[in-house]
C-alpha cells in the first residue's frame, strides 16, 4: 500500500539514552599503553547537531577513550545529514548515524552500508496527543485528524497501530503538516501527530504549559526496532575492522560513563553545542538512559537478528521495502567488543 521513493533521514534533536549501570564490565578494550604510534583517523557524521543522543560519544572523546583505543575521531554535523549514508557508503566518512529503516532503504538502493551498532534499543517515535483530548488508545482517534510529515514509514506506523486496536486508516483524516508537528498539535489544528519523539517533543510541550500524552509505536503492533544506528561502509568494515572494534569499545565506555554520571555528560554536550537548552537535554537524558542498554539488559550497541528480521519483514509487508532486500546483510554485530550484560533492573 505504501511505496518508498525517497525517504529523508529525520533531522531531529533527539535525546536517546543508555541505561547502563556503572558496574557494567566491558571486555575486549584496548589496553592503555598499547596505543599505536600513529592513531587511525576516523570521521563520524552526526544525524543532527550534538544532543543528548550523542552524549556517550562526546564523553568518550573528552575522557580520552578514543585516544587510548588508538583512534583519532572527528565528530561533526554534516551540512546535509540526510546524505550521511551516501558519504559512508562511498568511504568518505568512516561512520554515520542514521535510522534502522534508512539502512534498509539504502541497501535497497544498493548503497553499501552496514549497521555496526544500535545506539538506541527501542523506538522513540510516538503518536502524541494533548492530555486534554482524552485519547487513550489508537481507536479513540476514530473521526479525528492526525498530523504527519508525509513520510511513508509514519503512515505505516499509524496504520499498524490503528489496525492493532480494531480501527483503520479510513477512520481518521490525515493532515500533512510537514515537520511542524508540535505546533500543529499545540494549536489544535489536529487531534494527534505521529513522527514526534516521546523523549523530546513531550518535554518541549510541557515547557510551554501544554501537558501531552503519547502512545509508543512498538506497544501497538509495530515490531520493536532500533531508533538510531551507527553505520559504516562495507569496504570500511572489510579494511578497518580492528579500528572499528577499537572505536566501538571506547564508545561503549563513554556511554557507560554517561549513564553513571549524566551531569558530566551534559556538561560535555553543552560545551560541544552551546545553543542547546540545558534543561530539555537534562530531562531528555533521564528518559533516554535506559534505552542505550535496554534498561541494563545488554551492552550499548547490541543488535539481534530477531529484531532486524522482524522489522524488515514488517517493512516488506507494508510495501515500504522490496522483497529482495537481504536483511541479514544490513547489519554486523560481530565488530562490537564482547561485554557482560547486566540483568534487567
C-alpha positions in Angstrom: 0.0 0.0 0.0 2.8 2.3 0.8 5.7 2.8 -1.6 9.0 4.2 -0.6 10.5 6.5 -3.2 12.9 8.8 -1.3 12.7 9.0 2.4 14.7 11.8 4.0 16.6 11.0 7.2 14.9 12.8 10.0 16.8 15.7 11.4 15.7 15.7 14.9 17.2 16.9 18.1 16.6 13.5 19.6 17.5 12.6 23.0 18.2 8.9 23.3 19.6 7.1 26.0 21.6 4.4 27.5 20.8 2.6 30.7 23.9 1.1 31.8 24.6 0.8 35.5 28.1 2.0 36.4 29.1 -1.6 37.1 28.8 -2.8 33.5 32.1 -4.6 32.8 33.3 -4.3 29.3 35.9 -6.7 28.0 38.0 -6.5 24.9 39.1 -2.9 25.5 42.3 -1.6 24.1 44.8 -1.6 26.9 46.3 1.9 27.8 49.9 1.8 26.9 49.3 -0.4 23.8 48.5 2.6 21.7 49.7 2.8 18.2 52.3 5.4 17.4 50.0 6.9 14.7 46.3 6.7 15.6 43.9 5.6 12.9 41.9 8.7 11.8 38.2 8.2 11.7 35.3 10.5 10.9 31.7 10.3 12.3 28.9 12.2 10.7 26.1 13.0 13.1 22.4 12.9 12.2 21.8 16.4 13.6 23.6 18.8 15.8 25.1 17.4 19.0 22.4 16.5 21.5 21.6 14.0 24.3 21.6 11.2 21.8 25.3 11.7 21.3 26.3 12.1 25.0 28.4 9.0 25.2 30.4 9.8 22.1 31.4 13.2 23.4 32.2 11.9 26.9 34.4 9.2 25.4 36.2 11.8 23.4 36.5 14.2 26.4 37.9 11.4 28.6 40.5 10.2 26.1 38.9 6.8 25.5 39.3 7.1 21.7 43.0 8.1 22.2 43.5 5.1 24.4 42.0 2.9 21.7 44.4 4.2 19.1 41.9 6.1 17.1 41.5 9.8 16.4 37.9 10.6 15.9 36.4 13.7 14.2 32.7 14.0 15.2 30.9 16.6 13.1 27.5 17.7 11.9 27.4 17.4 8.1 25.8 20.2 6.0 23.2 17.7 4.9 22.7 14.9 7.5 20.4 13.2 5.0 23.4 12.4 2.8 25.4 10.7 5.6 24.7 7.2 4.4 25.9 8.2 0.9 29.2 9.5 2.2 29.6 6.5 4.5 28.9 4.1 1.7 31.4 5.8 -0.6 34.0 5.6 2.2 34.3 9.4 2.6 33.2 9.0 6.2 34.0 6.1 8.5 30.7 6.3 10.4 27.4 7.9 10.1 24.4 8.0 12.5 21.2 7.1 10.8 17.9 5.1 11.4 17.0 1.5 11.3 14.7 1.9 8.3 17.1 4.2 6.5 19.7 1.5 6.4 17.3 -0.9 4.8 16.2 1.8 2.3 19.8 2.5 1.4 20.6 -1.2 0.9 17.6 -1.5 -1.4 19.1 1.3 -3.4 22.4 -0.6 -3.4 24.2 1.8 -1.1 26.9 -0.4 0.5 26.3 0.5 4.2 26.1 -1.8 7.2 24.8 -1.1 10.8 27.7 -1.8 13.2 26.0 -0.7 16.4 22.5 0.2 17.7 22.7 3.4 19.6 19.1 3.3 20.9 17.5 0.0 21.6 13.8 1.0 21.1 11.7 3.3 19.0 11.3 7.0 20.1 8.6 7.7 17.5 5.2 8.0 19.0 1.6 9.1 18.5 1.2 12.2 20.6 -2.0 14.0 21.8 -2.9 16.8 24.2 -3.7 15.4 27.6 -7.0 17.3 27.5 -8.0 15.3 24.4 -8.9 12.2 26.5 -7.4 10.0 23.7 -6.0 6.9 25.4 -5.6 4.4 22.6 -5.4 4.4 18.8 -9.1 3.6 18.2 -10.1 6.7 20.1 -8.9 8.7 17.1 -11.8 7.5 15.0 -13.4 10.5 13.4 -10.4 12.7 14.3 -7.4 14.1 12.5 -3.7 13.0 12.6 -0.9 15.3 11.5 2.2 13.9 9.9 5.2 15.0 7.9 4.4 12.9 4.8 6.9 10.1 5.5 5.6 6.7 4.2 7.0 5.0 7.3 4.9 7.2 9.6 1.8 6.4 7.7 2.6 2.7 8.0 3.2 3.0 11.8 -0.2 4.7 12.1 -2.0 2.1 10.0 -0.5 -0.7 12.1 -1.4 1.0 15.4 -5.0 1.6 14.3 -5.4 -1.9 12.9 -3.9 -3.4 16.1 -6.6 -1.6 18.0 -9.5 -2.6 15.7 -9.7 0.6 13.7 -8.4 1.5 10.2 -6.9 4.4 8.3 -10.4 5.0 6.9 -11.5 6.1 10.4 -9.1 9.1 10.5 -8.2 12.1 8.4 -4.5 12.6 7.6 -3.2 16.1 7.5 0.3 16.8 6.1 1.8 19.4 8.3 5.4 19.0 7.2 7.8 18.9 10.1 5.7 21.4 12.1 4.3 18.6 14.1 4.4 20.1 17.6 2.9 23.5 16.5 0.1 21.7 14.7 -0.8 19.8 17.8 -0.5 22.6 20.3 -2.6 24.9 18.1 -5.2 22.1 17.9 -5.1 22.0 14.2 -5.0 18.3 14.5 -6.1 15.8 17.3 -2.8 13.9 17.3 0.6 13.8 15.5 2.9 10.9 14.6 6.6 11.5 14.0 7.5 13.2 17.3 9.8 11.7 19.9 8.5 10.9 23.3 11.9 11.9 24.7 11.9 15.4 23.2 8.7 17.0 21.9 6.9 15.9 25.1 9.4 17.9 27.1 9.0 20.9 24.8 5.2 20.8 25.1 5.3 20.6 28.9 7.7 23.6 29.0 5.1 25.6 27.1 2.4 24.6 29.6 0.7 22.0 27.4 0.7 18.6 29.0 0.6 15.8 26.4 0.2 12.0 26.4 1.7 9.6 23.9 1.4 6.0 22.6 4.7 4.3 21.7 4.5 2.6 18.3 6.0 -0.7 19.5 3.3 -1.1 22.1 0.6 -1.0 19.5 1.6 -3.6 16.9 4.7 -2.1 15.2 7.7 -4.5 15.7 10.3 -3.2 18.1 13.2 -1.6 16.2 16.4 0.4 16.8 15.7 4.1 16.6 19.3 5.2 15.9 22.1 3.1 14.5 25.8 3.6 13.7 26.6 2.8 10.1 29.8 2.1 8.3 30.6 1.3 4.6 31.1 -2.3 3.5 34.6 -1.6 2.3 35.4 0.2 5.6 34.3 -2.8 7.6 36.5 -5.0 5.4 39.5 -2.8 5.6 39.4 -1.3 9.1 37.6 -4.0 11.2 40.2 -3.7 14.1 39.9 0.1 14.2 36.1 -0.2 14.2 36.1 -2.6 17.1 38.6 -0.4 19.0 36.3 2.6 18.4 33.2 0.7 19.5 34.8 -0.4 22.7 35.7 3.2 23.5 32.2 4.4 22.6 30.7 1.8 25.0 32.9 3.1 27.8 31.6 6.6 27.0 28.0 5.6 27.2 28.5 3.6 30.4 30.1 6.7 32.0 27.3 8.9 30.6 24.7 6.6 32.2 26.6 6.6 35.5 27.2 10.4 35.5 24.7 12.2 33.3 25.7 15.6 34.8 29.2 15.1 33.4 27.8 14.0 30.1 25.5 17.1 29.9 28.4 19.4 30.7 30.5 18.0 27.8 27.5 18.0 25.5 26.8 21.7 26.2 30.4 22.5 25.5 30.1 20.8 22.1 26.7 22.5 21.3 26.3 25.7 23.4 22.9 26.6 21.9 21.2 23.6 23.4 18.5 24.1 26.0 20.2 22.6 29.1 17.0 21.7 30.9 15.5 20.0 27.8 18.6 17.9 27.4 18.8 17.1 31.1 15.2 15.8 31.1 15.8 14.0 27.8 18.8 12.2 29.2 16.7 10.9 32.1 14.3 9.4 29.7 16.9 8.1 27.4 19.4 6.5 29.7 17.5 3.1 29.9 17.4 3.0 26.1 21.1 2.8 25.5 21.3 -0.6 27.1 17.7 -1.8 27.2 17.5 -1.0 31.0 20.9 -2.6 31.6 20.0 -5.9 30.0 22.5 -5.6 27.1 25.7 -3.7 26.3 25.5 -0.5 24.4 25.5 -1.1 20.6 23.9 -4.6 20.9 21.9 -5.8 17.8 20.0 -9.0 17.3 18.9 -11.0 14.2 15.4 -11.4 15.7 14.8 -7.6 15.8 16.3 -7.0 12.3 14.3 -9.8 10.8 11.0 -8.8 12.4 11.3 -5.2 11.5 12.5 -6.0 8.0 9.6 -8.4 7.4 7.1 -5.8 8.6 8.5 -3.1 6.3 8.2 -5.6 3.4 4.6 -6.4 4.4 3.8 -2.7 4.5 5.1 -2.2 1.0 7.9 0.1 2.3 10.7 -2.3 1.2 11.1 -4.6 -1.7 11.1 -8.4 -1.4 14.7 -8.8 -2.5 16.5 -6.9 0.3 18.9 -9.1 2.3 18.1 -8.1 5.9 21.0 -10.2 7.3 23.5 -8.3 5.2 22.3 -4.9 6.5 23.9 -5.3 9.9 27.1 -6.7 11.5 27.1 -7.5 15.2 30.5 -9.1 15.2 32.5 -5.9 15.5 31.2 -4.9 18.9 33.6 -5.9 21.7 32.4 -8.7 23.9 30.9 -7.4 27.1 28.9 -8.6 30.1 25.2 -7.9 30.1 23.5 -6.7 33.2 20.4 -8.4 34.5 17.3 -6.3 33.7 16.5 -3.9 36.5 
